[in-house]
Amino acid sequence: MDNQQVIELSQRYLMSTYSPLPVAFVRGEGCRLWDADGNEYLDFVAGIAVASTGHCHPRVVEAICEQAGQLMHTSNLYHIPLQAQLAQSLAEISCADRCFFCNSGAEANEAAIKLPRKWAGMNRSGECFEIITAKQSFHGRTLATLAATGQEKYQKAFRPLPPGFTYVPFNDVGALEEAISEQTCAVMLESIQVEGGINVPDDDYLPRVEDLCEEQGILLILDEVQTGMGRTGHWFGYEHADITPDIITLAKALGSGFPIGACLAKEGVASAFQPGDHASTFGGNHLACAAALATIDVIEDEGLVANAARMGSLLEELLTDELSEIDGFDHIRGRGLLLAVQVTPEVSAKAIQNQCLAAGLVVNAMGDDRVRLAPPLMISEADCQQAVAILADAVRKVAGNLNPHR
Ligand SMILES: Cc1ncc(COP(=O)(O)O)c(C=O)c1O
């Protein structure tokens, strides 16, 4: 099938939940993709911050193929050797002690919502079930995670949503302090609000939130689904703030593209979950854990966390140099290899995205005026230079079309 045939088939048979760009990728290697018509692209989206080790990393492919030929799934009715090893690896690289495995970010957050409710029932008196989240947050599309997501646009068609969530402005400790009540069992935040616009909080925000949670005896949940696994230049985004959350959620990059999610927690919190409290048929099966263990090995052996920090700084510097002279460019924000190019309101981020795609660079328009860059963590200096040249050209063209006489 060529691109057009794939598009026609999709339009005929798929539910219209997405509005995909008119391209069908069929092959990937490192930070390169090829579409069904044979065109090559430089990928600065990585399947939404998923393909961090690069597309089809040979060690991840080998681990998946080998495990697929040996044993894929037995369920959590039995012990799973690689699941235990993966939990150990995650405990070693994070501040958590125990893991629960599932298949996606939303499911990881479902576990992270249930766990403090159970914990509060055992450790706090009275009705204590409320979780405070931030406005402009994004935690997933299941009903509970949608209720946790502080964005009306995602929620409005699906009411009634499960009760027990209160929203406060992000980066505002005072508002959080005021919102905490007898009913609060936890605060749930992203270390950087990603889908909400790549909003990086002030340096003292998360440390002050941690202090407040400790004072009030409530749990701190960090949703690291998009920011985790090295993306921001540390294994986890919370490390930039030097805090140790009680619960951490992961998904996206954890399996290099093989679906797997995880809810991690400190010992005293994790122990609230007892047999029968939570489960997932597929969660942490042999195949998913093989992919995740290989992913962690590659990130460690190839120094990809440090590379994300280094390439992130370089990318930010190159973008600032190239774009600051162009009308329509506003600023860059983000951390590590999770950056947003903010353009002025009259410049269309979608037009920039489309222009880049036509020139062989995959970027992602977030809303009307922001372009997200989240390339694989293994990108090189030359990849950054190539991406910036294409992106700058696209911004110049799109902004220039608004002011043809300049
Ligand atoms: C911070 C965050 N949490 C949760 C999710 C939901 O993850 P999934 O789509 O795997 O359910 C996302 C997805 O973009 C996310 O960015």
Ligand as a Chemical Component Dictionary entry (heavy atoms), coordinates in Angstrom:
data_LIG
# 
_chem_comp.id                   LIG 
_chem_comp.type                 NON-POLYMER 
_chem_comp.pdbx_formal_charge   0 
_chem_comp.three_letter_code    LIG 
# 
loop_
_chem_comp_atom.comp_id 
_chem_comp_atom.atom_id 
_chem_comp_atom.alt_atom_id 
_chem_comp_atom.type_symbol 
_chem_comp_atom.charge 
_chem_comp_atom.model_Cartn_x 
_chem_comp_atom.model_Cartn_y 
_chem_comp_atom.model_Cartn_z 
_chem_comp_atom.pdbx_ordinal 
LIG C1 C1 C 0 1.754  13.311 31.357 1  
LIG C2 C2 C 0 0.906  12.264 30.712 2  
LIG N1 N1 N 0 0.204  11.428 31.481 3  
LIG C3 C3 C 0 -0.568 10.456 30.957 4  
LIG C4 C4 C 0 -0.696 10.310 29.594 5  
LIG C5 C5 C 0 -1.564 9.225  29.023 6  
LIG O1 O1 O 0 -0.767 8.215  28.522 7  
LIG P1 P1 P 0 -1.402 7.103  27.531 8  
LIG O2 O2 O 0 -1.767 7.803  26.269 9  
LIG O3 O3 O 0 -0.309 6.103  27.373 10 
LIG O4 O4 O 0 -2.590 6.540  28.229 11 
LIG C6 C6 C 0 0.021  11.171 28.752 12 
LIG C7 C7 C 0 -0.107 11.061 27.285 13 
LIG O5 O5 O 0 0.236  11.926 26.532 14 
LIG C8 C8 C 0 0.830  12.171 29.316 15 
LIG O6 O6 O 0 1.526  13.022 28.569 16 
# 
loop_
_chem_comp_bond.comp_id 
_chem_comp_bond.atom_id_1 
_chem_comp_bond.atom_id_2 
_chem_comp_bond.value_order 
_chem_comp_bond.pdbx_ordinal 
LIG C1 C2 SING 1  
LIG C2 N1 SING 2  
LIG C2 C8 DOUB 3  
LIG N1 C3 DOUB 4  
LIG C3 C4 SING 5  
LIG C4 C5 SING 6  
LIG C4 C6 DOUB 7  
LIG C5 O1 SING 8  
LIG O1 P1 SING 9  
LIG P1 O2 DOUB 10 
LIG P1 O3 SING 11 
LIG P1 O4 SING 12 
LIG C6 C7 SING 13 
LIG C6 C8 SING 14 
LIG C7 O5 DOUB 15 
LIG C8 O6 SING 16 
# 
